[in-house]
Amino acid sequence: MSLDFFTMDYFPVIGSFFLFIFIWRNSELDENVRRIFYALIALSDLELVNFNMEYYFPARNMDSIWTVTVTCIGYILRPLLLYLFIMIVIRNVKSVRLRRLMFIPVVINTLFSLSGFFTDLAYSYDENNVFHRGPLGWFSHVVMIFYLISILVLSLKYKRKGHGFEQVVLFIMTFILTFGSFMESILGNLVVLRISIIASIIFYYMFFQSQTYKDDRSKKMLEQAQKLETISLQVVTALAGTVDAKDAYTNGHSRRVAQYSRDIAKKLGCSEQFSKDIYFMGTLHDIGKIGIPDHIINKKGRLTDEEYEIIKTHPAIGSEVLKKITDMPNLYCGARWHHEHYDGTGYPDGISGEEIPLEARIIAVADAYDAMSSKRSYRDPMKQADIRKELVRVRGSQLDPEITDVMIDMIDNDPDYLLRER
């Protein structure tokens, strides 16, 4: 058995077989793309059969009608294979007009190939079954070059995010196919083109499959992260609800503090992740009140010194609870230090200024605002103008001045007093 026979027949057959197995076993591929790859396998195998006939019929001195038929089929199949490549390149493009435009050269080349039955302009066979290229024999190669250029142009035009390396792969594939076309048209070596087509299909599929796997894995990881975030928010909201339920006058307080804190963080130019984190912290800032007796929390009159000392333990209780949540190591910051004062007179640790974490300083401002704008057992909601005056008064002593200015600005941009308990 000659080496040429092995390369002409066995290499494409083995390549097609393994490509079929790879596609069949990778069910995550988009169904339309799977069908195109299957069509590529089928057409390449059909081209294999046709190629052997192109050798068999002339060698057996078959009637010229048969030799012309197999040559015609060969001319049609190769551009069609490249057209299917292009359909994968623009797989996410919905333009029917573009798809039809790319198919026009296949139709023209088909008509060109069929002309061999009626005229010698394209190609012909003499009485000895020897192939002769006609005056227009170069036309089929022009179609091939058109498709090769189109693959590169369209891959650049419809470049997908994260698929930059695809252009490199397509360039290599186009080079391989161009070289194969050159060998066929100039040197008359059909083996190189056939091997180039099969190798390019396998090469591109391997890249495409690896990218699809990466994209699918990234998508699943993102969906899982979003799902976990949703579950976490639901759990946090439920926990905060149990605290708010202890005091009929603070229902919704934790949610509002979380919203105000997130709004302040965004106005300060903090990152999206920081804004998300502070929303969680604000929601749970009073979680330590779970450990405070109900009769103290719901007392309508003034607290005794002893009762006030008990109330002051809720930041430490809350921080100990939240420290156990290791996935968000800073979650406890808001709970522990939202009652610290900027001048160091707060509790539980008596820290001051920027020693107090930024998250806690933001939550402190949001907490103070909501306390004044909400109904309490001992008073009705304060007027917006009075809240503004109070914030100005404690600016720099109880509350961080810069963050307080942001809250004052939010008040000034809320003439209808919408930022309050409803």
N, C-alpha and C positions, 0 to 999 in steps of 0.2 A: 504494500500500500504506500503510495507516494505521499510526501509531505504536503504537496499542493492539494491532494484530495482531502487530507485531514483538515487543513485550514479552511477549505471551501465548504465542507459539509459538517464535520464534527464540532468545530469550534462554535459556529452559529447555533447548532442544535443544543449543545451543552449549555451555552449562554442563555438561550431562550428558556430552557428547562429550569435552570436555577432562578432566572428572573421571574418566571411564573410562580415558583414556590415562594419566593420572597414576597411577592405581591399578595398571594393567596393567604400567607400567614400573618400579614400585617393589616389587620382589619380596621385600624384607626385611619387609614387613608380615606380621603373624600371619595365617595362613590363614583362621581363623574371622572375623577382623575384615575381611579382604578380601571374604569372602562377604557380610557384612552391608552393606558399602559397595556391592557390586554389586547387592544386593537393593534398596538405597535408590535407585540409578540406575534400575533396572527399574521400580520402583513409581512413581517420579516421572515417568518417561516414559509409563507407563500412565495416570497421573493427567492428563498432558498430552492424551492421546487422549480420555480421558473428558470433560475440560473442554471440548474443542472440540465433542464431541457434545452437551454441555449447552447450547451455543449453537445448534448445527445443528438438533436435533430440534424445539425450540419454533418456530424461525424457519420451518421447513418444515411446520408444523402436523402433525407426526407424531402417531401414536396415543399417548395418555397413558401407556400401558404402557412405551414406550421412554423417555420423559422421566423417569418414575419410576425406571426401571432405572439410567440414567446418574447420576441424583441419588443413588440408593442407593449406587452404587459410589463416588462422590465422598466421601460421608459416611464410608464404611469406610476408604478409602485414607489419608486425612489422619492420623487417630489411629495407623494402622499405621506410617506413616512416623516419627512421634514415638516409637513403641514401639521401633523399630529404633535410633533415636538412643540411647535408654536402654540397650539391649543393648551399645552401644559404651561408654557411660559406666561400666557395671558389668562391663566385659569380663573382669576378673580375679576376679570373684566367682563362686564355684562353686555358690552356693545355688540349687537348682532351684525351691524354694518361692518365692523372691523373683521369679524369672523368670516363674513361672506367675501370681503375684499381679499383676505388671505387665501381663500379657496379658489379665487379666479385663476391664478397661475396653474393650479392643478387641472382645471377644466381646459385651459388653453393648451397645456402640455399633452392632455389626453387627445385633443383634436389633432395636434401635431403628430402624435404617435400613430394615430389611426390613418394618417395620410400615407403611411408606408404600404397600405393595401392598394392605393390608387396611383401613386406617383413616386418617383425616385428622388424628390427634392430633399427628403429627410434622410432616408437610408434605403439600402436595397441589398439583395443577395444575387450573385451571379449564378451561372449554371453549375458551378462547383460548390455552391452554398457558402461562398466567402462573403463576409459582411463588407459593405462599402458605405461610407458616410456621404450623404448628399450635400448639395450647396447650402442647405439650411440645417445641416446636422448639428451645428453648434447650438441651436436654439434650446434644446433640452438642458444643456449645461448652463445657459443663461438663467433658466428657471431655477435650477439648483442653487446658483450663486445668489439669486434674488432671495430665496428662502434662508440661506445661510446668513446673509446680511440682516434680514428681517428678524432672525432669532436674536442677534446681538442688539439691534435697535430697540425692539420691543421689550427685551429684558431690562434695558436701561430706562426706558420710558415708564414701564410699569413695575419698577423696583419696589419690592415689599420691604417694610420695616424689619430690620434684623436679618435680612437675607442678602446682605451686601456681597457675601462670598459667592452667591449664585452667579453673578456676572463673570467671575473668574472661571467657574465651572463651565458656563456656557461658552466662554471664549475658547477654552481648551477643547470642548466638544466640537465647536465650529471649525477650529483648526484641524482637528482629526478628520472631519467630514470633507473639508476643503482639500486636504491632502489626498484623501481617497478619490475624490472627483478628479483631481489633477492626474492621478495615476491611471484612472480609467480613460480619461479623454486624451491624454498625451502619450502615455506609455502602453495603453491597451491592457492594463493589468486589472481585471475585474475583481480579483480576489481581495485586494486591498480595500476597495470600496465596501464590499459586503462585510468584511471584518470590522471596518470602521463604523458602519451603521449599528451592528450588534453591540460592539464595545461601547459606543456612545450611549445607546439605550441603557445598558447596564450601569455605566458610569453615572449618568444623570439620575437614574432611579436611586442609586445608592446615596447620592447627595440629597436628593429630594426626600428620601425616606428618613435620613438622619435629621434633616431640618424639621420634618413633620413630627418626628418623635420629640425633638426639643421643644417645638411650639406647643405640642399637646401636653407635655409635662409641665411647661410654664403655665399654661392655661389652667391645668388641674390644680397646681400649687396656688395660683391666684384665687381660684374659686374656693379652695379650702381655706385660705387666709381670710377671704371675705366672709365665709360661713362662720369661721371661728370668731371673727370680730363681731358679727351679728349676734352670735350666741353670748359672747362676753358682755356686750352692751345690754342684752336682755337680762342677764344674770345681775349685772351691776344695777340696772334700773329697778329690778325686783328687790334687791337688798336695800337700796335707797328708799324704796317705797315702804319697807317695814319700819324704817326710822321715822319717816314723815308721818306714818300712821299713828305713832305714839303721841303726836301732838296735833290735835284737830286744827290748830291755828297755823301750822307750818306745812300743810299739805301742798306738795309740789315745790317746796323750797329747794330741795336738792337739784331737781331738774332745772329750775330757773338759774340757780347759781352756776350750774354746769354750762348753760347756754350763754350767760353773761361772760363767764370766764373765757369761753371759746371765742366770743366776739371781741373781747379785749385783746386776746392773744393775736388774733388776725390783724387788728388795727395796729398792734405793736410791730407787725412784720414777722412774726414767728412762723416757723415752718408748718406745713400741713400736718405732719406727724405730731409736732408739739401741740397743735390745736386739738388733735384727736385725743392725745394723752391727757391734756388738761380737762377735757370734757369728762373723761372717766374719773379723774381726781376730784373734779367739782361735784360730780354725782355722789361720790362716796365721802365727801369731806366731813360729814357728820355721822359716819357709820358708828363711831364710838358711843353715841347716845343709846345704842342698844343696851349698854351696860349701866345706864342711869335709870333709877327707879321712876316709874310713871308718875307717881304723886309729886315728884320734884319737877319733872318736865312740864306737867299740866297745872302746876300751881298758879293761881290767878293773882295772888298778891306778891309782895316783895319777898325775895328769897332771903333766908337767914344766912349768916356768914358760913355756917356749917354746910348748908345746902349749896351755896355758891361754890364752895371748895369741891364738893362732889361733882357739880357741873363741870368744873375746870379739869376734871380727870378724863373727860371724853376724848380730847385729842390724843392722849397717851394710849387709851384703850383702842381707839381707831387705828393708830399706827401699828400697834402690835398685831391687830387682826390682818391688816393689809400687807405687812411685811412677809407674811406667809405666801403671798401670791408672787412667786419668783419670776414669772413670765413678764411682769411689769415691775421691776425692782424699785422704781421711784414712785409707785402708786401711793405709798403712805405719806408722801411729803405734804400734800394738801391737807390731809386729815390731822397731821401732827402740828403743823405750824401756821394754820390759817388764823389763829388767835394771837400770834406774835405781833407786836407793834414795831413800827419802823424805828421808834426811838428806844426800843429795848425794854419797854414796860409791860409787854404782854406775857403770855404763858403758852406752853409749860416750861420752856427752856430759857426764856429771857434774852433771846438773841435779837440782834438789831440790824438795820440797814440791809446791805446785800449779803449778809450772813444768812438771812432768810431766803430760801430758794425762791426763784422767780415765780414758780407755779403757785407757791403758797401766798406770795404777795398779791398775785392777780386774784386768787380765790378770796383773799381777805377783802379786797375792794368789792368784788361781786357779792360776797356774803353780806357786807355792811349795807350795800345798796338795797339788796332784796329784803333785809331785815327792816329797813326804814320804809320801803314801798309796799309792805305786806301788812295785813291785819294781825295784831297780836292780842293776847288775852287782856292786856292792860291798856291798849290804845288802838285806834283806827289807823289805816295807812297814812303816812305823812304826805303833805303836799309836795309836789315836785320841786317847787322853789325852795322849800325848807330843806329838802334832801340835798339840794345843790349847796346851800349855805353850810350845811353840816359837813359835807365833804370838803369844802374849802377850809373849814375850821380845823379839821383833823389831818389835812394834807401836810405830810412831812413829820407828823408826830405819830399818829396811829397808823396811817396808811402811806405807802410809797407815793411820793409826789408825782412822778411821771405817770404811773398807772392811774392815779386818781385823776390826773388831767384828761386821760383818755375817757374815763367814765363821765367826767363833767362834759366833755365834748359830745358823748353819746346822749346825755341829757339835753344839751342844747339843740341837738338834731332830732329831738323827740317831742315836738310841741304838743302833741295829742296825748302824751303820757301813756304810751303803749307798753313801755317796759315796766311792767308791774304785774302783780298777782291778778288773775282773772277768775 
